[in-house]
Amino acid sequence: MTRCQEGGRRAGEFLAPITQEAMDARNAALNTPAAVAAMLQQGHDISAAITLEDYPSLIAAAATAPANGGSPIRTG
């Protein structure tokens, strides 16, 4: 998760730079098809490398939870 968040932070800094020089560099990169293709490939590679753990007990608990997201009603 931390690695993914770091990637998001870097993307935000690239897409919303704070200096004119950085804006000019961003605009040049986004107007270069090869650079855009490389950025898209890098994003794909990062997301493809994410491993999600399987937590069967949480899946089973979610399957029995009420559809409205509330707690089960207890009687008695």
MMTF fields as JSON, N, C-alpha, C and O atoms, coordinates in Angstrom:
{
  "mmtfVersion": "1.0.0",
  "mmtfProducer": "UNKNOWN",
  "numBonds": 303,
  "numAtoms": 304,
  "numGroups": 76,
  "numChains": 1,
  "numModels": 1,
  "chainsPerModel": [1],
  "groupsPerChain": [76],
  "chainIdList": ["A"],
  "bondAtomList": [4, 2, 8, 6, 12, 10, 16, 14, 20, 18, 24, 22, 28, 26, 32, 30, 36, 34, 40, 38, 44, 42, 48, 46, 52, 50, 56, 54, 60, 58, 64, 62, 68, 66, 72, 70, 76, 74, 80, 78, 84, 82, 88, 86, 92, 90, 96, 94, 100, 98, 104, 102, 108, 106, 112, 110, 116, 114, 120, 118, 124, 122, 128, 126, 132, 130, 136, 134, 140, 138, 144, 142, 148, 146, 152, 150, 156, 154, 160, 158, 164, 162, 168, 166, 172, 170, 176, 174, 180, 178, 184, 182, 188, 186, 192, 190, 196, 194, 200, 198, 204, 202, 208, 206, 212, 210, 216, 214, 220, 218, 224, 222, 228, 226, 232, 230, 236, 234, 240, 238, 244, 242, 248, 246, 252, 250, 256, 254, 260, 258, 264, 262, 268, 266, 272, 270, 276, 274, 280, 278, 284, 282, 288, 286, 292, 290, 296, 294, 300, 298],
  "bondOrderList": [1, 1, 1, 1, 1, 1, 1, 1, 1, 1, 1, 1, 1, 1, 1, 1, 1, 1, 1, 1, 1, 1, 1, 1, 1, 1, 1, 1, 1, 1, 1, 1, 1, 1, 1, 1, 1, 1, 1, 1, 1, 1, 1, 1, 1, 1, 1, 1, 1, 1, 1, 1, 1, 1, 1, 1, 1, 1, 1, 1, 1, 1, 1, 1, 1, 1, 1, 1, 1, 1, 1, 1, 1, 1, 1],
  "groupList": [{"groupName": "MET", "atomNameList": ["N", "CA", "C", "O"], "elementList": ["N", "C", "C", "O"], "formalChargeList": [0, 0, 0, 0], "bondAtomList": [1, 0, 2, 1, 3, 2], "bondOrderList": [1, 1, 2], "singleLetterCode": "M", "chemCompType": "L-PEPTIDE LINKING"}, {"groupName": "THR", "atomNameList": ["N", "CA", "C", "O"], "elementList": ["N", "C", "C", "O"], "formalChargeList": [0, 0, 0, 0], "bondAtomList": [1, 0, 2, 1, 3, 2], "bondOrderList": [1, 1, 2], "singleLetterCode": "T", "chemCompType": "L-PEPTIDE LINKING"}, {"groupName": "ARG", "atomNameList": ["N", "CA", "C", "O"], "elementList": ["N", "C", "C", "O"], "formalChargeList": [0, 0, 0, 0], "bondAtomList": [1, 0, 2, 1, 3, 2], "bondOrderList": [1, 1, 2], "singleLetterCode": "R", "chemCompType": "L-PEPTIDE LINKING"}, {"groupName": "CYS", "atomNameList": ["N", "CA", "C", "O"], "elementList": ["N", "C", "C", "O"], "formalChargeList": [0, 0, 0, 0], "bondAtomList": [1, 0, 2, 1, 3, 2], "bondOrderList": [1, 1, 2], "singleLetterCode": "C", "chemCompType": "L-PEPTIDE LINKING"}, {"groupName": "GLN", "atomNameList": ["N", "CA", "C", "O"], "elementList": ["N", "C", "C", "O"], "formalChargeList": [0, 0, 0, 0], "bondAtomList": [1, 0, 2, 1, 3, 2], "bondOrderList": [1, 1, 2], "singleLetterCode": "Q", "chemCompType": "L-PEPTIDE LINKING"}, {"groupName": "GLU", "atomNameList": ["N", "CA", "C", "O"], "elementList": ["N", "C", "C", "O"], "formalChargeList": [0, 0, 0, 0], "bondAtomList": [1, 0, 2, 1, 3, 2], "bondOrderList": [1, 1, 2], "singleLetterCode": "E", "chemCompType": "L-PEPTIDE LINKING"}, {"groupName": "GLY", "atomNameList": ["N", "CA", "C", "O"], "elementList": ["N", "C", "C", "O"], "formalChargeList": [0, 0, 0, 0], "bondAtomList": [1, 0, 2, 1, 3, 2], "bondOrderList": [1, 1, 2], "singleLetterCode": "G", "chemCompType": "PEPTIDE LINKING"}, {"groupName": "ALA", "atomNameList": ["N", "CA", "C", "O"], "elementList": ["N", "C", "C", "O"], "formalChargeList": [0, 0, 0, 0], "bondAtomList": [1, 0, 2, 1, 3, 2], "bondOrderList": [1, 1, 2], "singleLetterCode": "A", "chemCompType": "L-PEPTIDE LINKING"}, {"groupName": "PHE", "atomNameList": ["N", "CA", "C", "O"], "elementList": ["N", "C", "C", "O"], "formalChargeList": [0, 0, 0, 0], "bondAtomList": [1, 0, 2, 1, 3, 2], "bondOrderList": [1, 1, 2], "singleLetterCode": "F", "chemCompType": "L-PEPTIDE LINKING"}, {"groupName": "LEU", "atomNameList": ["N", "CA", "C", "O"], "elementList": ["N", "C", "C", "O"], "formalChargeList": [0, 0, 0, 0], "bondAtomList": [1, 0, 2, 1, 3, 2], "bondOrderList": [1, 1, 2], "singleLetterCode": "L", "chemCompType": "L-PEPTIDE LINKING"}, {"groupName": "PRO", "atomNameList": ["N", "CA", "C", "O"], "elementList": ["N", "C", "C", "O"], "formalChargeList": [0, 0, 0, 0], "bondAtomList": [1, 0, 2, 1, 3, 2], "bondOrderList": [1, 1, 2], "singleLetterCode": "P", "chemCompType": "L-PEPTIDE LINKING"}, {"groupName": "ILE", "atomNameList": ["N", "CA", "C", "O"], "elementList": ["N", "C", "C", "O"], "formalChargeList": [0, 0, 0, 0], "bondAtomList": [1, 0, 2, 1, 3, 2], "bondOrderList": [1, 1, 2], "singleLetterCode": "I", "chemCompType": "L-PEPTIDE LINKING"}, {"groupName": "ASP", "atomNameList": ["N", "CA", "C", "O"], "elementList": ["N", "C", "C", "O"], "formalChargeList": [0, 0, 0, 0], "bondAtomList": [1, 0, 2, 1, 3, 2], "bondOrderList": [1, 1, 2], "singleLetterCode": "D", "chemCompType": "L-PEPTIDE LINKING"}, {"groupName": "ASN", "atomNameList": ["N", "CA", "C", "O"], "elementList": ["N", "C", "C", "O"], "formalChargeList": [0, 0, 0, 0], "bondAtomList": [1, 0, 2, 1, 3, 2], "bondOrderList": [1, 1, 2], "singleLetterCode": "N", "chemCompType": "L-PEPTIDE LINKING"}, {"groupName": "VAL", "atomNameList": ["N", "CA", "C", "O"], "elementList": ["N", "C", "C", "O"], "formalChargeList": [0, 0, 0, 0], "bondAtomList": [1, 0, 2, 1, 3, 2], "bondOrderList": [1, 1, 2], "singleLetterCode": "V", "chemCompType": "L-PEPTIDE LINKING"}, {"groupName": "HIS", "atomNameList": ["N", "CA", "C", "O"], "elementList": ["N", "C", "C", "O"], "formalChargeList": [0, 0, 0, 0], "bondAtomList": [1, 0, 2, 1, 3, 2], "bondOrderList": [1, 1, 2], "singleLetterCode": "H", "chemCompType": "L-PEPTIDE LINKING"}, {"groupName": "SER", "atomNameList": ["N", "CA", "C", "O"], "elementList": ["N", "C", "C", "O"], "formalChargeList": [0, 0, 0, 0], "bondAtomList": [1, 0, 2, 1, 3, 2], "bondOrderList": [1, 1, 2], "singleLetterCode": "S", "chemCompType": "L-PEPTIDE LINKING"}, {"groupName": "TYR", "atomNameList": ["N", "CA", "C", "O"], "elementList": ["N", "C", "C", "O"], "formalChargeList": [0, 0, 0, 0], "bondAtomList": [1, 0, 2, 1, 3, 2], "bondOrderList": [1, 1, 2], "singleLetterCode": "Y", "chemCompType": "L-PEPTIDE LINKING"}],
  "groupTypeList": [0, 1, 2, 3, 4, 5, 6, 6, 2, 2, 7, 6, 5, 8, 9, 7, 10, 11, 1, 4, 5, 7, 0, 12, 7, 2, 13, 7, 7, 9, 13, 1, 10, 7, 7, 14, 7, 7, 0, 9, 4, 4, 6, 15, 12, 11, 16, 7, 7, 11, 1, 9, 5, 12, 17, 10, 16, 9, 11, 7, 7, 7, 7, 1, 7, 10, 7, 13, 6, 6, 16, 10, 11, 2, 1, 6],
  "groupIdList": [1, 2, 3, 4, 5, 6, 7, 8, 9, 10, 11, 12, 13, 14, 15, 16, 17, 18, 19, 20, 21, 22, 23, 24, 25, 26, 27, 28, 29, 30, 31, 32, 33, 34, 35, 36, 37, 38, 39, 40, 41, 42, 43, 44, 45, 46, 47, 48, 49, 50, 51, 52, 53, 54, 55, 56, 57, 58, 59, 60, 61, 62, 63, 64, 65, 66, 67, 68, 69, 70, 71, 72, 73, 74, 75, 76],
  "secStructList": [7, 2, 2, 2, 2, 2, 2, 2, 2, 2, 2, 2, 2, 2, 2, 1, 7, 1, 1, 2, 2, 2, 2, 2, 2, 2, 2, 2, 2, 2, 6, 7, 2, 2, 2, 2, 2, 2, 2, 2, 2, 2, 2, 2, 2, 2, 2, 2, 6, 7, 7, 7, 7, 7, 7, 2, 2, 2, 2, 2, 2, 2, 2, 2, 1, 7, 6, 6, 1, 1, 7, 7, 7, 7, 7, 7],
  "xCoordList": [0.82, 0.0, 0.871, 0.599, 1.892, 2.765, 3.42, 3.539, 3.843, 4.477, 3.491, 3.869, 2.252, 1.233, 0.953, 0.796, 0.891, 0.65, 1.802, 1.585, 3.014, 4.175, 4.075, 4.381, 3.648, 3.471, 2.426, 2.588, 1.361, 0.337, 0.86, 0.509, 1.693, 2.285, 3.159, 3.093, 3.978, 4.844, 4.016, 4.354, 2.942, 2.082, 1.452, 1.378, 1.001, 0.416, 1.405, 1.061, 2.622, 3.66, 3.968, 4.241, 3.926, 4.182, 3.03, 3.256, 1.804, 0.64, 0.282, -0.343, 0.66, 0.363, 1.642, 1.756, 2.598, 3.869, 3.704, 2.731, 4.681, 4.568, 5.471, 5.336, 6.375, 7.232, 6.942, 6.467, 7.232, 7.026, 7.917, 7.5, 9.134, 10.047, 9.478, 9.555, 8.909, 8.32, 7.08, 6.832, 6.3, 5.132, 5.564, 4.944, 6.62, 7.126, 7.629, 7.403, 8.313, 8.811, 7.649, 7.67, 6.623, 5.432, 4.756, 4.409, 4.566, 3.894, 4.679, 4.096, 5.998, 6.827, 6.699, 6.588, 6.714, 6.597, 5.238, 5.154, 4.17, 2.831, 2.559, 1.589, 3.402, 3.283, 4.238, 4.378, 4.893, 5.819, 5.223, 5.204, 4.733, 4.071, 4.915, 4.381, 6.206, 7.056, 7.122, 7.147, 7.15, 7.192, 5.873, 5.867, 4.754, 3.451, 3.349, 2.874, 3.795, 3.761, 4.619, 4.225, 5.779, 6.659, 5.998, 6.097, 5.32, 4.644, 3.5, 3.315, 2.742, 1.645, 2.171, 1.59, 3.27, 3.864, 4.368, 4.207, 4.978, 5.469, 4.307, 4.407, 3.211, 2.033, 1.483, 1.091, 1.453, 0.982, 1.893, 1.417, 3.201, 4.155, 4.017, 4.081, 3.83, 3.686, 2.423, 2.449, 1.321, 0.061, 0.063, -0.547, 0.737, 0.796, 1.636, 1.478, 2.522, 3.403, 2.767, 3.374, 1.559, 0.899, 0.371, -0.329, 0.706, 0.206, -0.804, -0.492, -1.998, -3.03, -3.125, -3.227, -3.091, -3.184, -4.625, -5.564, -4.786, -6.11, -6.392, -5.623, -7.48, -7.877, -9.231, -10.26, -9.247, -10.509, -11.463, -12.671, -10.967, -11.879, -12.603, -13.764, -11.953, -12.607, -13.623, -14.678, -13.319, -14.254, -15.506, -16.617, -15.341, -16.487, -17.315, -18.545, -16.659, -17.379, -18.157, -19.282, -17.585, -18.268, -19.487, -20.49, -19.413, -20.536, -21.734, -22.869, -21.499, -22.606, -23.047, -24.004, -22.366, -22.72, -23.991, -24.278, -24.743, -25.946, -25.6, -24.544, -26.471, -26.229, -26.132, -25.473, -26.777, -26.766, -25.51, -25.382, -24.592, -23.339, -23.431, -22.429, -24.623, -24.802, -24.464, -24.032, -24.652, -24.405, -25.615, -26.744, -25.399, -26.525, -27.396, -26.89, -28.672, -29.602, -29.573, -29.73, -29.368, -29.32, -30.631, -31.153, -31.132, -32.369, -32.107, -31.244, -32.851, -32.794, -31.813, -31.711],
  "yCoordList": [-1.177, 0.0, 1.25, 2.195, 1.263, 2.431, 2.706, 3.86, 1.652, 1.811, 2.423, 3.284, 1.992, 2.53, 3.997, 4.811, 4.33, 5.715, 6.609, 7.753, 6.103, 6.877, 7.168, 8.276, 6.179, 6.387, 7.452, 8.257, 7.466, 8.486, 9.873, 10.852, 9.952, 11.244, 11.768, 12.947, 10.891, 11.312, 11.748, 12.729, 11.031, 11.398, 12.764, 13.585, 13.013, 14.302, 15.441, 16.496, 15.233, 16.257, 16.518, 17.654, 15.466, 15.626, 16.368, 17.283, 15.979, 16.555, 17.954, 18.722, 18.296, 19.619, 20.233, 20.404, 20.561, 21.099, 22.522, 23.215, 22.929, 24.241, 25.303, 26.485, 24.914, 25.905, 25.931, 24.949, 27.056, 27.198, 26.211, 25.639, 26.018, 25.089, 23.666, 22.945, 23.284, 21.944, 21.842, 20.79, 22.914, 22.904, 22.753, 22.011, 23.451, 23.354, 21.937, 21.409, 21.328, 19.956, 18.98, 18.081, 19.151, 18.295, 18.423, 17.418, 19.657, 19.87, 19.264, 18.689, 19.391, 18.797, 17.284, 16.656, 16.696, 15.234, 14.764, 13.762, 15.478, 15.058, 15.302, 14.776, 16.087, 16.311, 15.444, 15.626, 14.505, 13.585, 12.183, 11.59, 11.642, 10.33, 9.228, 8.396, 9.216, 8.173, 8.317, 7.318, 9.549, 9.766, 9.338, 8.722, 9.666, 9.26, 7.732, 7.154, 7.083, 5.62, 5.02, 4.03, 5.607, 5.11, 5.287, 4.405, 6.43, 6.662, 5.663, 5.122, 5.427, 4.46, 3.055, 2.321, 2.683, 1.367, 1.243, 0.202, 2.309, 2.287, 2.117, 1.345, 2.825, 2.673, 1.266, 0.708, 0.686, -0.702, -1.653, -2.532, -1.477, -2.363, -2.278, -3.294, -1.075, -0.892, -1.586, -2.302, -1.371, -1.974, -3.488, -4.195, -3.999, -5.444, -6.143, -7.341, -5.395, -5.985, -6.023, -6.535, -5.492, -5.468, -6.859, -7.475, -7.337, -8.624, -8.375, -7.753, -8.856, -8.717, -10.009, -11.096, -9.878, -11.037, -11.53, -10.749, -12.787, -13.383, -13.563, -14.209, -13.0, -13.11, -13.807, -13.141, -15.133, -15.862, -15.546, -15.475, -15.354, -15.104, -13.771, -13.648, -12.79, -11.511, -11.637, -11.003, -12.438, -12.647, -13.33, -12.946, -14.331, -15.039, -14.101, -14.159, -13.245, -12.306, -11.303, -10.948, -10.851, -9.894, -10.523, -9.845, -11.796, -12.478, -12.593, -12.694, -12.58, -12.718, -11.381, -11.334, -10.296, -8.976, -8.476, -8.848, -7.642, -7.072, -6.221, -5.59, -6.201, -5.479, -3.971, -3.282, -3.449, -1.999, -1.526, -0.335, -2.418, -2.065, -1.937, -1.657, -2.137, -2.028, -3.311, -4.281, -3.32, -4.508, -5.42, -4.943, -6.715, -7.629, -7.315, -6.91, -7.497, -7.271, -8.512, -9.644, -8.253, -9.367, -9.398, -8.366, -10.561, -10.717, -11.61, -12.488, -11.373, -12.265, -11.957, -12.667],
  "zCoordList": [0.0, 0.0, 0.0, -0.74, 0.806, 0.88, -0.463, -0.875, -1.146, -2.455, -3.451, -4.246, -3.413, -4.313, -3.995, -4.905, -2.725, -2.34, -2.769, -3.168, -2.692, -3.123, -4.615, -5.057, -5.386, -6.826, -7.098, -8.015, -6.318, -6.471, -6.14, -6.799, -5.126, -4.748, -5.881, -6.227, -6.457, -7.563, -8.766, -9.427, -9.052, -10.184, -9.939, -10.853, -8.716, -8.392, -8.559, -9.091, -8.11, -8.253, -9.722, -10.111, -10.539, -11.971, -12.64, -13.433, -12.326, -12.999, -12.499, -13.231, -11.287, -10.725, -10.149, -8.935, -11.012, -10.527, -9.973, -10.268, -9.167, -8.524, -9.17, -8.855, -10.052, -10.701, -12.201, -12.771, -12.821, -14.264, -15.024, -16.031, -14.539, -15.205, -15.196, -16.191, -14.056, -13.961, -14.848, -15.437, -14.951, -15.844, -17.292, -18.053, -17.675, -19.038, -19.337, -20.426, -18.361, -18.545, -18.652, -19.493, -17.799, -17.869, -19.22, -19.841, -19.682, -20.957, -22.111, -23.029, -22.064, -23.12, -23.101, -24.154, -21.913, -21.813, -22.316, -23.027, -21.953, -22.354, -23.84, -24.385, -24.492, -25.934, -26.734, -27.944, -26.071, -26.731, -26.64, -25.561, -27.771, -27.726, -27.077, -26.344, -27.336, -26.745, -25.224, -24.506, -24.738, -23.286, -22.646, -21.58, -23.3, -22.764, -22.742, -21.764, -23.82, -23.867, -22.752, -22.136, -22.49, -21.428, -20.056, -19.203, -19.841, -18.56, -18.37, -17.28, -19.427, -19.326, -19.043, -18.244, -19.7, -19.463, -18.033, -17.398, -17.531, -16.153, -15.179, -14.226, -15.41, -14.555, -14.609, -13.584, -15.806, -15.95, -15.186, -14.468, -15.341, -14.667, -13.149, -12.457, -12.64, -11.19, -10.698, -9.697, -11.405, -10.95, -11.119, -10.317, -12.148, -12.36, -11.291, -11.058, -10.648, -9.637, -8.248, -7.307, -8.11, -6.808, -6.481, -7.285, -5.314, -4.847, -3.746, -2.73, -3.95, -2.932, -2.14, -2.708, -0.837, 0.028, 0.082, -0.073, 0.295, 0.422, 1.906, 2.618, 2.359, 3.75, 3.81, 3.916, 3.744, 3.685, 4.826, 4.601, 6.038, 7.155, 6.973, 7.365, 6.395, 6.148, 5.025, 5.068, 4.034, 2.933, 3.454, 3.091, 4.293, 4.856, 5.731, 5.706, 6.5, 7.356, 6.514, 6.864, 5.429, 4.56, 3.913, 3.687, 3.618, 2.974, 3.904, 3.439, 5.205, 6.163, 6.746, 7.519, 6.39, 6.918, 6.24, 5.103, 6.929, 6.329, 5.111, 5.074, 4.132, 2.888, 3.1, 2.321, 4.141, 4.372, 5.094, 5.376, 5.397, 6.049, 7.546, 8.205, 8.107, 9.555, 10.264, 9.641, 11.526, 12.333, 12.279, 12.155, 12.368, 12.412, 13.621, 14.668, 13.479, 14.588, 15.479, 15.019, 16.769, 17.72, 18.476, 18.897, 18.632, 19.398, 20.593, 20.563, 21.618, 22.773, 23.78, 24.78]
}
